[in-house]
Amino acid sequence: MTEITNIALDAMGGDNAPAEMVKGAVDAAEKEPAMKVFLIGQEEVIRRELTKYQFNQAQIEVVHASEVIETAEPPVNAIRRKKDSSIVVGMKMVKAGKADAFVSAGSSGAILVGGQTLVGRIKGVERPPLASLIPTEKGVSLLLDCGANVDARASHLVQFARMGSIYMEHVLGVQNPKVGIVNIGAEEEKGNALVKETFPLLKELKDIHFTGSVEAREIPHGQADVVVCEAFSGNIILKLYEGVGAVLISKVKEGLMSTLRSKIGALLIKPALKQTLKAFDASEYGGAPLLGLNGLVVKTHGSAKAKEVSNTLIQCVTFKRQKINEKIRECIQTDAVSAE
Amino acid sequence: MTEITNIALDAMGGDNAPAEMVKGAVDAAEKEPAMKVFLIGQEEVIRRELTKYQFNQAQIEVVHASEVIETAEPPVNAIRRKKDSSIVVGMKMVKAGKADAFVSAGSSGAILVGGQTLVGRIKGVERPPLASLIPTEKGVSLLLDCGANVDARASHLVQFARMGSIYMEHVLGVQNPKVGIVNIGAEEEKGNALVKETFPLLKELKDIHFTGSVEAREIPHGQADVVVCEAFSGNIILKLYEGVGAVLISKVKEGLMSTLRSKIGALLIKPALKQTLKAFDASEYGGAPLLGLNGLVVKTHGSAKAKEVSNTLIQCVTFKRQKINEKIRECIQTDAVSAE
């Protein structure tokens, strides 16, 4: 019999909660029978949403949590004080082994703090990075750390590279993923102090396929499958991706509406263009896991809709089936340099 | 009588030298009569190019330099050894006061090193930042430092903010430009150690209009006119802008060619789309000045064509007319906090 993946879903987090969270859970449960979703949050509100759908009762369960952590709240305080919030309740289920994963579109800060303090790190993991899939010309790449640990050290980046490599290989199915470090030039002697210190350490690793520096210009071309950087840079990359994409697409649309001729053209190209731009839509790829925790914690976009939620839930099943955490544990506890 | 701006142009640097450099010089001289361009490089090659054009002989002069610094050469060595290279000869003309500005599409490293060692800094300027104009939804913003000084300190960033503000106001004509610091969240307590140290210093400045943090997502929307950051981050922003833009546009083109219907549509939208994308084309905005030097040094894209070269040369005239260096000198020598 297939093992069930139990997932605690924050029904109260994000701009579109609870409606899109509940819809995402129903959709995912229908697609993946070996999944059970615990909808965490204000029971009455969630139940009202659930009446809109038909679903397998054995796959969806409501877990009441009376409080909600708002995005603006200072995360450490929020986690400490709001013991009955959806984030704290969900994370404690992971800690207790009642859930394999926790998924939330809520406060990034609270999810990062809660992940470290409530769920806890795998022994040997120094800092758990937030790992996002980003669209490229060739498909997707994994960008990490994209927001969890600013001012990280070289040894942290080395662990990011190893964990990211495992994730890309076993969750995304990329054989022998190419690992690159974000740099401001292609040559080894280029970079800031952190990159110069990290580069030779990555070069020595026997368990990853390190291909050297990646200039930011090459990231969208898919030059590396695993793109390693410190969180300040990673967050810039992630956010700028969205910003440039959004502005460029709005400019294109504006251009299309500028003349009668272009308006007619726009009608003709619409279906083809939509298909193309879909490939550059982050919501297609599910949320960003916080790697290296004793359990899985995934942050989706604050603006996540049902589709992103559903994709994320299904990703959690793959994460469990592929035993990613066991692989990370084994890898971190092996001295990488001496590994064959 | 209008004062003449003398500009030394590296005729040998960049992917399209000397043809596009020479063409750019001829175009600019025709547009701006109060400009004299010294074409620096191998005389015979430059003269051969010049025979293709009609131009005012008083405005264009060839200065022979036998050597060329290649992009791959270690910059410090190249500047030291190739005394008769176009970069060294051109920069020495600025140092000697024979030229007001030096423009090159050649080796970034050599231009940065040469700028500091041959042209020299304005007294009080700690690090000269490379300042690029980047396209936004609203027009352009100035991004600095985008590559000159990695691992910069807070005091450097403060000077970048002040110099950038002067440039935006007097070269681009933006009244009271909004200055933002690149950060990974909008709140003051967010950021890495450098940003946390710099933020309160910027807040205290009386001579700039500091508006706080700018998340990378907001940069393309034009949230700040002057976008301040350390060079590692700045280089990532600059290069990712190009990379995401290039991939997205190629994806759109691919989408347009995917069906017969979309191909017909593509013909109709082409002129409107071209117009739109032009606004997102970096070459429209000229090169990136290295601010804070005793004279002006401007780096254009390695791939610069005549149009970018010509725009850059005309920018040099504005730079001189607006007495930007005098303004920077005055500003840096004033204690900004106590300035009214």
Interface residues (C-beta under 8 A of the other chain):
Chain A: T136 E137 G147 V150 D151 V182 I184 G191 N192 A193 V195 E215 A216 R217 E218 I219 P220 H221 A231 F232 S233 N235 I236 I237 L238 K239 L240 Y241 E242 G243 V244 G245 A246 V247 L248 I249 S250 K251 V252 E254 G255 L256 S258 T259 R261 S262 I264 G265 A266 L267 L268 I269 K270 P271 A272 L273 Q275 T276 L277 A279 F280
Chain B: T136 E137 G147 V150 D151 V182 I184 G191 N192 A193 V195 E215 A216 R217 E218 I219 P220 H221 A231 F232 S233 N235 I236 I237 L238 K239 L240 Y241 E242 G243 V244 G245 A246 V247 L248 I249 S250 K251 V252 E254 G255 L256 S258 T259 R261 S262 I264 G265 A266 L267 L268 I269 K270 P271 A272 L273 Q275 T276 L277 A279 F280
